């Protein structure tokens, strides 16, 4: 695929319009035009899509005119654009001679000047760790960014991390500090990957579970290490959470408090779910100021699955496996009533179960959960069961593909099992599921393979307070051939909630 070199502007053809909760959803097809100047002075908004790596050109819209620069990129392969605050950079990573390297080069796009690359992280690793642990984090105030990698050694089936390395820097590409903490992941002395967070002052928070004992006597204590802006790392700071093993963590700063919410399980295995939690922590001491938890009943956990016999097994174990978060694109997933919100679904090999939408807050009544019943058997994350979501206009909007017969299934009913092969593929339908702050849930069809010859592929960026982009596959493959696993974005559509 050739990455688009021009900005996609907000003009187009009205495709569909439906009403939900008194709101109207409009879906419009984008045109490749430069007449709308809504984002003409911020080409970083479209991030990687304005740079064409094949022609090495960078295009942006300014004063209604598309400008295209032939870019003299730094030497080496693998460069692509990355925004950081209001600045634009070229970035690349590479692994050579047991060393993993991360580089940035500032790009002044208006004057078409690329500065000399700066090495921001270098780590020794027996195997290339990029596929396993490469991540970037940006502080809430967008003043600092952290690069994180876990060096280690790969076998034919596993990768064993031996340490975790971070480098924190600012927009001028000045390194604040680089830090490596050694651990043996297989012994699970400390699970560093549970949650990481970069504070506004450049402090790095390593949240995880510190284990002690073995076998039946093995226990885990939730807590964190904090590396301050000077690069000094604290002793382990335990956090009072004894309900079970925290699984997913979302972090938000509020004054001198750190707000955490997410899921927990009675089983330490990653991706399991027993309930939800909300905590307010002192940002310095990690003392728990406020805490709320919920536990899902066996009957509720059984709503994730429709396989015969599995529901009773789940109810007995009081946890469900295969749970993954549906990342909601947007600045912050918090309703106007103060409640935070997150969505999760069950996704295991060849089987996708229901989605759960959870709300979180400091009061017991803030802790709610709503199920969207889904019953699918598929190749997993790939076409046609891609799912995504956004938080926009005080509403959660989820997108996924399902059988047309399940149009009326939300919280109640018996969703038809859908397998996207042969006779069923033409029944693939794209739905938008809306969730409001008062807990209402409704599913609406926005496209179908049969009528429109297209299905949802993935969610793009938010455009404004009430609109965002989704990408759809036109004339999509519905099999397990090579095309089904293509990384092509598809055709962009604008979704507006009025």
C-alpha positions, 0 to 999 in steps of 0.5 A: 500500500502507498501511504496517502501523501495528502490530507483528507479533508472533511467534505464528501457524500452523505452515506447514512444517517440514523438517530440514537438517544435523540442524537444523529449519526452521519457517515460521510465519505472523505475526498482528497481535497485541500479546500477546508482549512479546519486543520490546515496549519497542523499537519501533525494531526494526521501523523504518519499519513502525510508522509509517503515513504515510497516517494519520500515526500511530505504534504500538508495543507496551508491556506487552501493549497496542498504543499508537497516537499521532497524530503531529504531524510536521514541516512538509513531505512525505516524512517517515518513521521511522529508527532510530539506536542506541536512538533514533528519528527522523523523516527526509526528503530533498528537492531544490529549487533545485539544492540537496539537503537531508537532515534529521532530527528526534528522536522521543520516541515514549513522550511523543509529542514530535517535536523541531524538524528539524535540517539535517544535509547540504546540497549543491549539485547540477545534478540530483537525486542521491538516486536515484544515490548517497544512502546512510547508514552507522552506526559499529560501536559505533552512536555515529556516522552518516554521510550520503553523497551524490554531487552531479552532473548527469543526462542522459536516460541517465546521471548524472555525479557531480562530487563526493562529500559526507559529513556525520558526526553523533551521536545528539544530531544534533550534526554532527562534520564535513561534507566535500566532495571534488571529482572528475570521475567520467568521468575516473576519477581516483579511484573513491570508490564502491568502499567507504566505512566509518565508524569508531568514532571518526567517522573516514571511510574512502574506499576506491577505486582511483586511476587513472593513465595512459590506454589501454593504459598505464592502471593502478589503485592500490587505496587510501584517503583517511581523514578524521579526526574533526576533518574533516581528510583525509589524502593518498592511502594506497596499499594493497598489492594488485596481483592485480587490481581489487578489486570488492566490499569488506566491512569489519569492525574488530577491535581496531586492525585493519581486516579486509577481504574480498570479490571481485576481477577482472582487469577494471576493469568493475564487477560482474566476478569473477575471485577472492576476497581477505582482508586485515588492515590497520593501521587507521592506516597501512593497511599490509597485515598479512595477505593471502590471495587465490584465483583461480577457474578458467575451468571454475569461472567457467563454472558461473555461466552455461548459455548455449551458447558463453558458458562458453568465452568466460568461461573465456578471459577468466578473469572473469564479468560481472553479479555482485552481492552477496546481502546477508546480514541479521544482525549479522556474517557470521562463523562460529564457526570464525572464517571470514567468509562472503559470497554472490554471484549472477549477475544480468544482464538477463533472465538469472540464473545461479548463486550462489557462497558464499565463505568468507574468513580469514587462512589459505589453507584459510579461502578456500573457495567453493561453487556453488549451480547456478541457471539462470533467465531472467526480468525481472531482480530482480523477481517471481518471482526475488527472492533474499535471505539471512540469517546466523543460528544459525551458518548461511547461509540463502538464499531464492529462487524456482525451478522445481519440477523443480530441487528436487534441484539444488545443486552438481551437475546440469543445472538446468532453464531456468525462465521464469515465464510462461504454463504454467510460472508454477504451477511456481514454488517457494520454496526455502531453501538452507542452508550450514553452516560445514563447507561442506555445502549443501542446498536445501529447499522451503518453499512453492510457488505450486501448493500454497500460492499464495504465493512468496518476495518479500524478507527482513526483519529478524532477530528473535532468535538463531534466527529472522527474518522473510521476506515472501511474495506470496500469489496473486502476479502472474507477468507483467510487468504493473504488479502484478509491480513493486509495492513492497508487502511482502507477508505476513510469515512467521517462519522459525526454525532450531532 
